[in-house]
Amino acid sequence: MPATGKTAGRGKRKILITALLLIGLMVGLAACRGFFGQAPIALLTINKPANDNEPPVTVNFDMSQSNAPDGVIVSYDLDYGDGSNHATGTNVDDNLSHPYMKAGTFTVTLTVINGDGRTGMTTGTVTIGPAMVTYATDNAGNYDIWRMVADGSGAAAVVNTGDDELFPDLVKGTRDKIAYAAGHGGVWNIWKVAVTGLSKTQLTTQTASNQIQPSWSSDGSWIAYASNADTTQTPSAATWRIYKMDPTVPGIGTALITQTPSWAPAYSPVSDDLLFVRTNSAGGTTIWKRHGGTDAPLYPTTGTADHYGDASSGVTVSTALNLPAGAGISRPAWSPDGLKIAFSTDKDAGTINIYVMDADGSNVKTLGDYVDAEYNVTNSGITTTDAEFSPYWLEDGSGLVFARDHGGVVNLYKVLFVATDTDPVGAVVQLTSSTTYNSTMPAAKR
């Protein structure tokens, strides 16, 4: 029997009611899911190098175990805790790393958000120790290797023997080992030691010649050093040349720079470029650079009677080093990024001062003028009538450490690139303050 218009209307109303009920049920279920749904879970693994505690320290962060039981994670925010910009993104599988540039304990916070807008959070800590300075001092009667905090506090011996130890240099990367030269029985050889003073190992065993001024390569796989050994075993001031050796295999190295006399090697912290010093035809010395296996004079490019990259002021040792005339203990030093070179020179009327130049030998300035230009300050306390030499850059960017001979006693100083609570940028801060013994040859993480 055909449906009447009244019956058809009731059927339509039932369908409409059913649809409305279904829509209401779906809305209710969605609301319940929003109300009772589970927040995402934030999980963070912090991977800090085990043997590197001096700033800057690059720390890696793994967020990949984070998950969202209800849906997916759509964004994350990682706060490194040191006041730097947060890392943000949409994929917790992102590989994140961050350099910590100062000492302290930092709270790291990871926040993740799912598609419902719910958040999950977790925290962790990163602890970075202070920047350190490794140096040589004769406060025990002969030269030994010491370490101190870069503000001059906490000085303690690493190597303290009856022999002289000079020319400390820290391995790049982990900075957990020091190479140095030690004089014993009338000769000098290259040694290495952990920064804790343990695992002391003699690397060269020459007995008729001197091996000094070790410098670690950028990857720590080689040590360059200066030696006056020769094939006839008749070392002299004229037989100095640069050798390199594998620091894991004690023994005699192979010649790297064959021109004689050559000394004061310094590997770049970012490449295989090597600085060294040679005599020139005018009786002075010139800084050279080895780049890609080719050696070329860097500064000055012409003969001069001035001495570049060296100074022996205030430092005497019980065993003569037998260096060439005009040579000394100082050597050129790279900035941590490999773009600048600091060196000492007596070109200013015989007074030894520190200069800075670009890595290609251009843009030469006194250290004071460099600080003025680089940091927009006016500073008159860096260049003095005292001898200033043995420059070394602090990799945390806080300043440059150098030795100053005042009144016949050598102490360590730092020119500040970052202001402290008590001193502005450009100020010169004294780190050691002896009136009787010498502290010299600073080396730091680089």
C-alpha positions in Angstrom: 0.0 0.0 0.0 1.7 3.3 -1.0 2.9 5.5 1.9 0.9 8.6 2.6 2.6 12.0 2.8 2.2 11.8 6.6 4.1 8.5 6.8 6.9 9.8 4.5 7.4 12.8 6.7 7.8 10.7 9.8 10.5 8.6 8.0 12.4 11.7 7.1 12.3 13.0 10.6 13.6 9.7 11.9 16.5 9.8 9.5 17.3 13.4 10.5 17.1 12.5 14.2 19.4 9.5 13.7 21.9 11.6 11.8 21.8 14.3 14.5 22.4 11.6 17.2 25.3 10.2 15.2 26.8 13.6 14.8 26.3 14.3 18.5 27.9 11.0 19.4 30.9 11.7 17.2 31.3 15.2 18.7 31.0 13.7 22.2 33.6 11.0 21.4 36.0 13.6 20.1 35.4 15.7 23.1 36.0 12.7 25.4 39.2 11.9 23.5 40.4 15.5 23.9 39.5 15.4 27.6 40.8 11.9 28.4 43.6 11.6 25.7 47.2 10.9 26.7 49.9 13.6 26.4 53.0 12.9 24.3 56.1 11.5 26.1 59.3 13.6 25.8 62.5 11.5 26.1 66.0 13.1 25.9 69.4 11.6 25.8 72.4 14.0 26.4 75.7 12.9 24.9 78.6 15.0 26.3 82.2 14.1 25.4 83.7 12.1 28.3 87.1 13.7 28.2 86.3 17.3 27.1 85.1 19.6 29.9 86.6 22.9 29.0 84.4 25.4 27.0 83.6 25.3 24.3 82.2 21.8 24.5 79.9 20.5 21.8 77.1 18.4 23.2 74.8 16.1 21.2 71.1 15.6 21.9 68.9 12.6 21.0 65.1 13.1 21.1 64.2 10.2 18.9 62.7 8.0 21.6 60.0 10.6 22.3 56.5 9.4 21.2 52.8 10.2 21.2 50.5 7.3 22.2 47.5 9.3 20.9 48.5 10.5 17.4 51.9 11.9 16.4 54.3 14.5 17.7 54.0 17.6 15.4 56.6 19.9 17.0 59.4 20.1 19.5 61.3 22.9 21.4 64.7 22.2 22.9 66.0 24.9 25.4 69.7 24.4 25.9 69.6 26.3 29.2 72.4 28.7 28.5 70.4 31.6 27.2 71.0 30.8 23.5 68.3 30.4 20.9 66.1 27.3 21.3 66.1 24.5 18.7 62.6 24.0 17.2 61.3 21.7 14.6 58.7 19.1 13.6 60.7 15.8 13.6 62.2 14.4 16.8 64.6 12.4 14.8 66.5 15.6 14.0 70.2 15.4 15.1 70.9 18.3 17.3 74.2 19.5 18.7 75.1 22.7 20.6 78.4 24.3 21.7 78.5 25.4 25.3 80.8 28.5 25.5 81.1 29.0 29.3 81.4 27.1 32.5 78.3 26.2 34.6 75.5 23.7 35.1 72.7 24.2 32.6 69.2 22.8 32.7 68.1 21.5 29.3 64.3 21.3 28.6 62.6 19.4 25.8 59.0 20.1 25.1 57.0 18.1 22.5 53.5 18.7 21.2 51.0 16.3 19.6 48.2 16.9 17.1 45.7 17.6 19.9 47.9 20.4 21.3 48.9 18.3 24.3 52.5 18.8 25.6 55.1 16.5 27.1 58.2 17.8 28.8 61.5 16.5 30.2 64.7 18.0 31.6 68.3 17.1 31.9 71.6 18.9 32.9 74.8 19.7 31.2 77.8 20.6 33.4 80.8 22.4 31.8 84.0 23.1 33.7 86.1 26.3 33.5 88.5 27.2 30.8 92.0 26.2 31.8 95.5 27.5 31.0 98.5 25.0 30.9 101.9 26.7 31.4 105.5 26.3 32.5 106.7 27.7 35.7 110.0 27.5 37.7 108.4 28.2 41.1 109.8 24.9 42.4 113.4 25.8 41.3 113.2 24.3 37.8 110.6 24.5 35.1 107.5 22.2 35.5 104.1 21.9 33.7 101.2 23.4 35.7 97.5 24.1 35.1 95.2 26.8 36.4 91.7 28.2 35.8 91.8 30.9 33.1 91.1 33.5 35.8 94.4 32.7 37.6 92.9 30.5 40.4 93.4 26.8 41.2 97.0 26.5 40.1 98.4 23.0 40.5 101.3 21.0 39.0 100.8 18.4 36.3 104.4 17.4 35.9 106.9 18.2 38.6 110.3 16.5 38.4 113.9 17.4 39.0 114.2 18.1 35.3 113.1 21.1 33.3 109.8 20.8 31.4 108.8 23.4 28.8 106.6 24.0 25.7 103.3 22.5 26.8 100.7 21.9 24.0 97.2 20.3 24.4 95.9 17.8 22.0 93.0 19.1 19.9 89.5 17.6 20.3 89.5 15.9 23.7 92.2 18.2 25.2 93.0 15.4 27.7 96.7 15.1 26.9 99.6 17.5 27.0 102.7 17.2 24.9 105.8 18.9 26.2 109.6 18.9 26.1 111.8 17.7 29.0 115.5 18.2 29.5 117.4 15.3 31.1 121.1 14.4 31.0 122.0 17.3 28.8 119.4 16.7 26.1 115.7 17.5 25.5 113.0 15.0 24.3 109.3 15.1 23.6 106.9 13.6 26.2 103.1 13.4 26.6 101.0 13.2 29.8 97.3 13.2 30.7 96.0 16.5 32.1 95.6 14.6 35.4 99.4 14.0 35.5 99.0 10.3 34.8 100.2 8.1 31.9 103.5 10.1 31.4 105.2 8.7 28.3 108.5 9.6 26.6 107.9 9.9 22.8 111.4 10.6 21.5 114.7 9.0 22.6 117.4 11.1 21.0 120.5 11.4 23.2 122.8 13.7 21.2 120.3 16.3 20.2 117.4 18.4 21.5 113.7 17.9 20.6 111.4 20.8 21.7 108.2 22.7 20.9 105.7 19.9 20.2 102.5 20.9 18.5 99.5 18.5 18.0 97.8 18.4 14.6 94.2 19.4 14.3 92.9 15.8 14.6 95.5 14.7 17.2 97.1 12.1 14.9 100.5 13.8 14.6 102.9 15.9 16.7 105.2 18.3 14.9 108.3 19.4 16.8 111.7 21.1 16.3 114.9 19.1 16.5 118.5 19.8 15.8 119.4 16.2 15.2 121.1 15.4 11.9 122.4 12.3 10.0 125.9 12.6 11.5 124.6 13.1 15.1 126.4 16.4 15.4 123.6 18.7 16.4 124.2 22.4 16.3 122.3 25.7 16.2 122.4 25.4 12.4 120.8 22.0 12.1 117.3 22.7 13.5 114.4 21.5 11.3 110.8 20.4 11.8 109.8 16.8 12.3 106.5 15.0 12.8 105.7 11.8 14.7 102.8 9.5 15.5 102.1 10.2 19.2 101.0 6.6 19.8 104.3 5.1 18.6 107.3 6.4 20.6 110.5 6.8 18.5 112.2 9.3 16.2 110.0 11.3 13.9 110.4 11.9 10.2 111.6 15.3 8.7 108.6 17.5 7.7 110.4 20.8 7.0 113.8 20.1 5.7 115.1 23.7 5.4 117.5 24.6 8.1 117.4 26.2 10.5 113.7 25.9 11.2 111.9 25.8 14.5 108.7 26.9 16.5 106.1 24.7 14.7 102.4 25.4 15.3 99.7 23.4 13.7 96.4 25.1 12.7 93.5 24.0 15.0 91.2 23.5 11.9 93.5 22.2 9.1 96.9 20.7 8.3 98.4 24.2 7.8 101.6 24.5 9.8 103.4 27.7 11.0 107.1 27.7 11.7 110.0 30.1 11.9 113.2 30.3 9.8 116.2 32.6 9.6 116.4 35.0 6.7 119.2 36.5 4.7 119.3 39.7 6.7 120.0 37.9 9.9 116.5 38.1 11.3 113.7 35.5 11.3 110.5 35.1 9.3 107.3 33.3 10.0 106.6 30.7 7.3 103.5 28.7 6.6 103.1 25.2 5.1 99.9 24.9 3.1 99.1 21.9 1.0 102.7 20.7 1.1 104.1 24.0 -0.1 106.2 26.3 2.2 106.1 30.0 1.8 107.2 33.0 3.9 104.2 34.6 5.6 105.5 37.6 7.4 107.6 39.5 6.8 108.1 38.6 3.1 111.4 40.5 2.8 114.6 40.3 4.7 114.9 42.1 8.0 117.1 42.2 11.0 114.0 42.1 13.3 113.0 38.8 14.9 109.6 37.5 14.4 107.8 34.8 16.3 110.4 34.4 19.0 111.5 35.8 22.3 113.7 34.4 25.1 113.2 37.2 27.6 113.3 36.3 31.2 113.5 32.5 30.7 116.7 30.6 31.4 116.9 26.8 31.7 119.5 24.6 33.3 120.2 22.9 30.0 120.9 25.0 27.0 118.5 24.6 24.1 121.2 25.5 21.5 118.7 27.5 19.4 119.9 29.6 16.5 120.9 33.2 17.1 117.9 35.4 17.6 115.6 32.5 18.3 113.8 31.9 21.5 111.0 30.2 23.4 108.0 32.0 21.8 106.2 30.8 18.7 103.3 32.0 16.6 99.8 31.0 17.8 96.6 30.5 15.8 93.2 31.8 16.8 90.7 29.0 17.5 89.0 29.5 14.1 92.3 29.5 12.2 91.7 33.0 10.8 94.2 35.0 12.9 97.8 34.5 14.0 99.3 36.2 17.1 103.1 36.4 17.4 105.8 38.3 19.2 108.4 40.6 17.5 111.1 42.9 18.5 110.6 45.2 15.5 109.6 48.1 17.7 113.0 49.5 18.5 114.0 46.2 20.1 111.1 46.0 22.5 109.3 42.6 22.2 105.6 43.1 21.6 102.7 41.0 20.5 101.1 41.5 17.0 98.1 40.0 15.3 97.7 39.3 11.6 95.3 37.5 9.3 96.2 33.9 8.4 97.4 35.1 5.0 100.0 37.5 6.5 97.9 40.6 5.9 96.3 43.2 8.2 99.1 43.3 10.7 98.3 45.2 14.0 99.6 45.4 17.5 97.5 43.4 19.9 96.2 46.7 21.4 95.1 47.9 17.9 93.6 44.6 17.1 91.5 44.7 20.3 90.5 48.3 19.6 89.3 47.4 16.1 87.8 44.1 16.8 85.9 45.0 20.0 85.4 48.8 19.5 87.3 49.8 22.6 90.2 52.0 23.4 93.0 50.2 25.2 96.5 51.4 26.1 97.5 48.7 28.6 98.5 45.9 26.3 101.6 47.2 24.5 104.1 48.4 27.0 107.9 48.8 27.3 108.1 45.4 29.0 108.7 42.3 26.8 105.4 40.6 25.9 105.6 37.2 24.2 104.3 33.6 24.0 100.7 34.6 23.0 97.9 32.0 23.3 94.2 32.3 22.4 91.6 31.0 24.8 89.1 28.9 22.8 86.1 30.0 24.9 86.6 33.4 23.4 87.2 35.1 26.7 90.6 36.5 25.8 94.3 36.0 24.8 96.9 34.9 27.4 100.5 36.0 27.1 103.7 36.3 29.1 105.1 39.6 30.2 108.6 40.2 31.6 108.5 43.1 34.1 111.5 43.8 36.3 113.2 40.5 35.2 110.3 38.3 36.4 107.9 36.8 33.9 104.2 36.5 34.7 101.1 35.5 32.8 98.4 38.0 31.8 95.1 37.9 29.9 93.6 40.6 27.7 89.8 40.3 27.9 87.6 39.8 24.9 84.6 39.4 27.1 83.8 41.7 30.1 83.7 40.3 33.6 82.0 41.5 36.7 85.0 43.7 37.5 86.8 44.4 34.2 85.7 45.7 30.8 86.6 44.3 27.4 90.2 45.2 26.5 91.4 45.2 30.1 94.6 43.4 30.9 94.3 41.0 33.9 97.3 39.6 35.7 96.9 35.8 36.2 100.1 35.0 38.1 101.7 37.5 40.5 105.1 36.2 41.5 108.0 38.6 42.2 110.6 35.8 42.3 109.8 33.0 39.8 108.7 32.9 36.2 105.5 31.6 34.6 105.5 31.4 30.8 104.5 29.5 27.6 100.7 29.4 28.2 98.7 26.8 26.3 95.0 26.3 26.4 92.3 24.4 24.7 92.2 25.4 21.0 
